[in-house]
Amino acid sequence: MADIRAIIAPVGTSNTPSIASATTALAENKNRGAWMIQNLGTNALFVRLGLGASSTAFHVVLKAGTGNDDGTGGSFAQESGVIFTGIISISGTSPRYCVTEITQ
């Protein structure tokens, strides 16, 4: 029988959720255990693992919602395996998003 402690990695805290528009979605955090971002706006949201996200320099583009905060905007997460712990930046027209970070 597998040791369940090898499968589950408890983490201690999460950030306080809020609707944001800043170009830095998450600051560097060496204790990051998981993170997720969802587009809450009506325009595409460009996400870069690092500084300087733009419509021409990004790692993932998140689909726009049909209305602000309707839950249909795209999302991206790293919840297991290799987790990026550096700065995560965003770009877009009138950006509106919510980001979750769970730390150890």
Summary of the structure (lengths in Angstrom):
residues: 104
radius of gyration: 14.6
end to end distance: 26.5
largest distance: 51.7
contacts: 288
relative contact order: 0.37
helix: 3%
strand: 38%
